[in-house]
């Protein structure tokens, strides 16, 4: 097993996980980023004290993990990834339950909103986009992470070389978390965002599903995986490979898939756009859509840019995520743009991950490839 160490590339932690077992790869992660992970958990609990008004965040974390069923579901559906998480906790010296809640922040955020501890108008936001199928041009998929500020300074790329898999993964995430977005060596890329108007469940947190998607060989295989999955929080998974892109809305134990239309472009924000999904409320300006990070405005802007510029290049695509209100800055402690990911997927050759260490309008992207 390689000695655990972290590089620091233009503000982004970079860690190679190449050990033989999931637990050992988690230990590599936890040992290499021990200080950032411990800082992350401390900031996470401080954020809950200030923003959620919790006198004892530990009690709230334990109650969430016990009552939600998410850890139990992950233990059944993704035991290898739970074992990896145990390795992270052990090597970094943090509590496993706290680490699980920290990386299940989409599920935890909705838990606090549902209980009345957080106002829905203070919610985080995210925007994804993809464009695929243009002859002679690389496919592109991108995502703005608009999330609570306890993630500041923790942007990380895990270079995962699992000897049991035939793909290598560039997993963009935050120190101590299994996954957020990313791309693999076969050209499968993914970006995610919460769906506020679809029902959640007691299934597996999104970070586990992201890692499973990045273990697949194609968009079709990724969609097949999601079709049999159990979900914690309702989410959109934007997935691209070397030939196509799809937008997958997921909730409870169901999914709906949207293919690219004319021009090969897709965009998504925080409300369901696929007909006949089981919406819990309508997200318009008067009933939540306006307050939830301008979800309709962000979607319309991304779609307009992609429609008007069908031959958009990498630089132009990255600029989409720097346009307000897609860019959330300065935002609030409950949510602002803290990372931008763009995966460049050519028809052949190595995909490239472009990742900013903070808001993309102020920080250049670090570049990672296979």
C-alpha positions, 0 to 999 in steps of 0.5 A, spaced: 500 500 500 502 506 498 504 511 503 498 516 504 500 523 502 496 529 499 498 533 494 495 541 493 494 543 486 492 550 485 488 550 492 485 543 491 487 537 495 489 531 491 490 524 494 491 517 491 487 511 493 490 505 491 490 500 496 487 493 496 481 493 500 476 499 501 478 499 508 485 500 506 483 506 501 479 509 506 485 509 511 489 512 505 484 518 505 483 519 512 491 519 514 492 523 508 487 529 510 487 528 517 487 535 519 482 537 514 477 532 516 478 534 523 477 541 521 471 539 517 467 536 522 469 541 527 466 546 522 460 542 521 458 542 528 459 549 529 455 551 523 449 546 526 450 550 533 449 557 529 445 556 523 440 550 526 440 553 533 442 546 536 446 546 543 448 539 542 449 537 535 452 530 537 445 529 539 442 531 533 447 527 529 445 521 532 438 522 532 438 523 524 443 517 523 438 512 527 431 515 525 433 516 517 435 509 516 440 512 511 446 508 514 442 502 515 441 502 507 448 503 505 450 498 510 446 493 506 446 496 499 454 498 499 457 495 504 464 496 501 463 504 501 461 503 508 467 500 510 471 505 506 468 510 510 470 506 516 477 507 514 476 514 513 474 515 520 479 511 523 485 514 520 483 521 521 480 520 528 473 522 527 467 519 530 464 514 524 456 517 525 459 524 525 462 523 519 456 519 515 452 525 517 457 530 514 457 527 508 450 526 507 449 533 507 443 533 502 439 528 506 441 532 513 439 539 510 432 536 508 431 533 515 432 540 518 428 543 513 422 538 514 423 539 522 422 546 522 429 547 524 431 551 517 427 555 513 426 553 506 428 560 503 435 559 506 436 552 502 443 551 498 442 550 491 446 547 485 446 547 477 448 542 472 449 542 465 451 537 459 452 537 452 454 531 448 454 528 441 457 534 437 461 531 431 469 533 432 467 536 439 468 533 446 462 532 450 462 536 457 458 536 463 459 541 469 456 542 476 456 548 481 456 546 488 452 551 492 452 548 499 453 550 506 460 554 508 463 549 512 465 546 506 470 552 505 477 550 503 476 542 503 475 541 495 478 534 494 480 530 488 480 522 490 484 518 484 481 512 486 485 505 483 481 500 485 484 493 483 478 490 483 475 495 477 477 496 470 476 503 471 480 509 474 476 514 478 477 522 479 472 523 484 471 530 486 469 531 493 470 535 500 475 532 505 472 526 508 467 525 503 466 519 499 464 523 493 460 529 489 461 529 482 467 526 477 469 522 471 472 516 470 477 513 465 472 510 460 469 517 460 463 517 464 462 523 468 456 525 473 454 532 476 448 532 482 443 537 485 437 536 490 430 536 487 426 539 492 419 538 490 420 530 489 419 525 495 425 523 499 426 516 502 430 512 507 435 509 502 442 510 500 445 517 501 447 521 494 455 520 495 454 513 495 450 513 488 455 518 485 461 513 487 457 507 484 455 511 477 463 512 477 464 505 477 460 504 471 462 503 463 457 507 460 451 512 461 446 506 460 450 502 465 449 508 470 442 509 469 441 501 469 444 502 476 440 507 478 433 504 476 434 499 482 437 503 487 434 506 493 434 513 495 435 518 501 434 524 498 431 526 491 436 528 486 438 529 479 444 525 476 446 529 470 451 523 467 455 523 460 459 519 457 463 519 450 457 518 446 451 521 450 448 525 456 442 524 460 438 527 466 436 522 471 431 524 476 430 520 482 426 519 488 425 513 493 425 507 489 424 510 482 427 514 477 425 518 470 430 519 465 431 525 460 435 524 453 438 530 450 434 533 445 436 537 439 443 540 440 445 535 445 444 539 451 441 538 458 441 543 464 438 542 471 437 546 477 432 544 483 425 542 481 423 536 477 422 538 470 420 531 467 412 530 466 408 526 471 413 525 477 410 525 484 411 532 486 410 534 493 409 541 491 409 546 485 416 550 485 413 557 482 415 564 485 410 564 490 410 557 493 418 556 493 421 556 487 423 563 487 426 562 494 429 556 493 435 559 489 432 562 483 431 555 481 427 557 475 431 563 473 438 559 473 435 553 469 432 558 464 439 562 463 443 555 462 438 553 457 438 559 453 446 559 453 446 552 451 441 553 445 444 560 443 451 557 443 451 549 440 458 549 438 460 552 445 467 550 447 470 549 454 472 556 456 465 558 454 461 552 458 465 554 464 463 561 463 456 558 464 457 557 471 460 564 473 453 567 470 448 570 476 444 567 479 447 560 477 453 563 480 451 564 488 456 569 491 456 572 496 451 567 498 449 565 505 452 560 510 447 556 508 449 556 501 454 559 496 458 556 490 464 553 493 466 548 487 465 548 480 467 541 476 467 541 469 469 534 466 471 534 458 470 527 455 473 526 448 471 521 443 477 517 445 483 519 449 483 521 456 478 525 460 480 531 464 477 534 470 477 541 471 476 543 478 476 550 482 478 550 489 472 555 491 467 560 487 469 559 479 469 567 478 475 568 482 479 562 482 482 558 476 481 551 475 486 545 477 486 540 471 487 533 473 487 527 467 488 520 467 
